[in-house]
Amino acid sequence: MLAVTGGKGGTGKTTTTLGLAAAYARQRRRPTVVDADRDMPNLAIAAEAAGLTGVDVVANRNGRHVSEALPTRPPGPVLVDCPAGAGPDAIDPVRRADRAVAVTTGSRESVEDALKTAELARAVGTPIAGLVVTHRGRVPDGLAETIGADHAVAVPTVEEPLTAPNAAAAYGRLADALQPRRSPRK
């Protein structure tokens, strides 16, 4: 299971979750995306608006705990769209995941929150496997190393981040590099 996380709201966690899922769907891996955000569960709405195919979406319109939303026998990789912040609802899906992807913009505040999120992930035993920097043409020098991410991509500002060729290519590169495991560890 791959947790898509970040301390700050509005950085692109939901879009990144769907972008990675779309990349796995293009690989015919049948991903499942799970909305772990109990306060603003918008993953299913965003997936429907994007017209994603080949992706199983677990909505969370009733504010379920992530443990109640996870599929028991997923057909492919499981990606969890985590809520912002550092509270129990944000940390629990990260704790349950095999690995995490930190999402940030290039702003100082967002990067600081991503660093805190990476530290929290490591504190619960979940490595940061990837970094996504949204609204940027490139990953700032040294940021992936500072966060401790094995792989990093920049997703430029585009009108349709799930279908624009350069954004889809960035998510595809990260999906290729991550190759998540098929079942939850914890």
C-alpha positions as CSV (number, residue, x, y, z in Angstrom):
1,M,0.0,0.0,0.0
2,L,1.3,3.4,-0.9
3,A,0.2,6.4,1.1
4,V,0.1,9.8,-0.7
5,T,0.6,12.3,2.0
6,G,1.7,15.9,2.8
7,G,1.2,18.2,5.7
8,K,-0.4,21.0,3.8
9,G,-3.8,21.1,2.2
10,G,-4.1,22.1,-1.5
11,T,-0.7,20.7,-2.6
12,G,-2.1,18.1,-5.0
13,K,-2.4,14.9,-2.9
14,T,-5.7,13.9,-4.5
15,T,-4.5,14.7,-8.0
16,T,-1.2,12.8,-7.3
17,T,-3.1,9.8,-6.1
18,L,-5.2,9.8,-9.2
19,G,-2.2,10.6,-11.5
20,L,-0.3,7.6,-10.1
21,A,-3.4,5.4,-10.4
22,A,-3.9,6.4,-14.0
23,A,-0.3,5.5,-14.7
24,Y,-0.8,2.1,-13.1
25,A,-4.0,1.6,-15.1
26,R,-2.1,2.3,-18.3
27,Q,0.3,-0.5,-17.2
28,R,-2.8,-2.7,-16.8
29,R,-2.2,-3.1,-13.1
30,R,-5.8,-2.4,-11.9
31,P,-5.1,0.0,-9.0
32,T,-7.4,0.8,-6.2
33,V,-7.5,4.3,-4.7
34,V,-8.9,4.8,-1.2
35,D,-10.0,8.1,0.2
36,A,-8.8,8.4,3.8
37,D,-9.8,12.0,4.2
38,R,-12.7,12.0,6.6
39,D,-13.2,15.8,6.6
40,M,-13.1,16.5,2.9
41,P,-13.5,13.2,1.0
42,N,-13.3,14.4,-2.6
43,L,-11.3,11.6,-4.2
44,A,-14.4,9.9,-5.9
45,I,-15.6,13.2,-7.2
46,A,-12.2,14.0,-8.7
47,A,-11.9,10.6,-10.2
48,E,-15.3,10.8,-11.8
49,A,-14.6,14.3,-13.1
50,A,-11.4,13.1,-14.7
51,G,-13.1,10.1,-16.3
52,L,-10.5,7.6,-15.1
53,T,-10.8,4.1,-16.4
54,G,-9.3,0.9,-15.0
55,V,-9.1,2.3,-11.5
56,D,-11.2,1.0,-8.6
57,V,-12.3,3.9,-6.4
58,V,-13.2,3.5,-2.7
59,A,-15.1,6.6,-1.8
60,N,-15.4,7.8,1.8
61,R,-18.6,9.9,1.8
62,N,-19.6,8.7,5.3
63,G,-16.3,9.6,7.0
64,R,-15.2,6.1,7.6
65,H,-11.8,5.3,9.3
66,V,-9.2,4.1,6.8
67,S,-9.2,0.6,8.3
68,E,-12.9,0.3,7.3
69,A,-12.3,1.5,3.8
70,L,-9.3,-0.6,2.7
71,P,-10.1,-3.5,0.3
72,T,-9.4,-7.0,1.6
73,R,-8.3,-8.4,-1.8
74,P,-7.3,-5.6,-4.1
75,P,-6.6,-6.6,-7.7
76,G,-3.5,-4.4,-8.0
77,P,-1.7,-1.6,-6.2
78,V,-3.5,0.3,-3.4
79,L,-3.0,4.0,-3.1
80,V,-4.4,5.9,-0.2
81,D,-5.2,9.6,-0.5
82,C,-4.3,10.9,3.0
83,P,-5.7,14.0,4.6
84,A,-3.5,17.0,5.3
85,G,-2.0,17.7,8.7
86,A,-0.3,15.6,11.4
87,G,-3.2,14.3,13.4
88,P,-4.3,10.7,13.9
89,D,-6.4,10.6,10.8
90,A,-3.4,11.7,8.7
91,I,-0.9,9.5,10.4
92,D,-2.9,6.2,10.6
93,P,-2.9,5.5,6.8
94,V,0.8,6.3,6.6
95,R,1.4,3.9,9.5
96,R,-0.5,1.1,7.6
97,A,1.3,1.7,4.3
98,D,4.4,0.0,3.0
99,R,5.7,3.3,1.7
100,A,4.7,6.9,1.2
101,V,4.8,9.6,-1.4
102,A,5.2,13.1,0.0
103,V,3.5,15.9,-2.0
104,T,4.5,19.5,-1.9
105,T,4.5,22.7,-3.9
106,G,7.6,24.7,-4.1
107,S,6.6,27.2,-1.4
108,R,8.6,27.4,1.7
109,E,5.6,26.6,3.9
110,S,4.6,23.6,1.9
111,V,8.2,22.3,1.8
112,E,8.4,22.7,5.6
113,D,5.2,20.8,6.0
114,A,6.5,18.0,3.7
115,L,9.6,17.7,5.8
116,K,7.5,17.3,8.9
117,T,5.4,14.7,7.2
118,A,8.4,12.8,6.1
119,E,9.7,12.8,9.7
120,L,6.4,11.6,11.0
121,A,6.3,8.8,8.4
122,R,9.7,7.6,9.4
123,A,8.7,7.8,13.0
124,V,5.9,5.3,12.4
125,G,8.2,3.0,10.3
126,T,7.1,4.0,6.8
127,P,9.8,5.1,4.3
128,I,9.3,8.0,1.9
129,A,9.7,6.3,-1.5
130,G,8.7,9.3,-3.6
131,L,8.4,13.0,-3.7
132,V,6.1,15.0,-6.0
133,V,6.6,18.7,-6.3
134,T,3.5,20.2,-8.0
135,H,3.3,23.5,-9.9
136,R,7.0,23.3,-10.8
137,G,9.0,22.6,-13.9
138,R,11.7,20.8,-11.9
139,V,12.4,19.4,-8.4
140,P,14.4,22.0,-6.4
141,D,18.0,20.9,-5.9
142,G,18.6,18.8,-2.9
143,L,14.9,18.6,-1.9
144,A,14.5,14.8,-2.6
145,E,17.6,14.1,-0.5
146,T,16.5,16.4,2.3
147,I,13.1,14.7,2.5
148,G,14.7,11.3,2.1
149,A,12.8,10.3,-1.1
150,D,14.3,7.6,-3.4
151,H,12.5,9.1,-6.4
152,A,11.2,12.6,-7.2
153,V,9.3,14.2,-10.0
154,A,8.0,17.7,-10.7
155,V,4.5,18.2,-12.1
156,P,4.2,21.5,-13.9
157,T,1.2,23.8,-13.6
158,V,-1.2,22.6,-16.3
159,E,-4.9,23.0,-16.8
160,E,-5.7,19.3,-16.8
161,P,-3.0,17.6,-14.6
162,L,-4.4,14.1,-15.1
163,T,-4.4,14.3,-18.9
164,A,-1.8,16.8,-19.9
165,P,1.0,14.9,-21.6
166,N,3.9,16.4,-19.5
167,A,2.0,15.8,-16.2
168,A,1.0,12.3,-17.1
169,A,4.6,11.5,-18.1
170,A,5.8,12.7,-14.7
171,Y,3.3,10.5,-12.9
172,G,4.2,7.6,-15.2
173,R,7.9,8.0,-14.3
174,L,7.2,7.9,-10.6
175,A,4.8,4.9,-11.0
176,D,7.5,3.1,-12.9
177,A,10.1,3.8,-10.2
178,L,7.8,2.9,-7.3
179,Q,6.2,-0.3,-8.5
180,P,4.2,-0.7,-5.2
181,R,3.5,-4.0,-3.6
182,R,0.1,-5.5,-4.0
183,S,-1.1,-5.9,-0.5
184,P,-1.0,-3.9,2.8
185,R,1.8,-4.7,5.2
186,K,0.1,-3.7,8.5
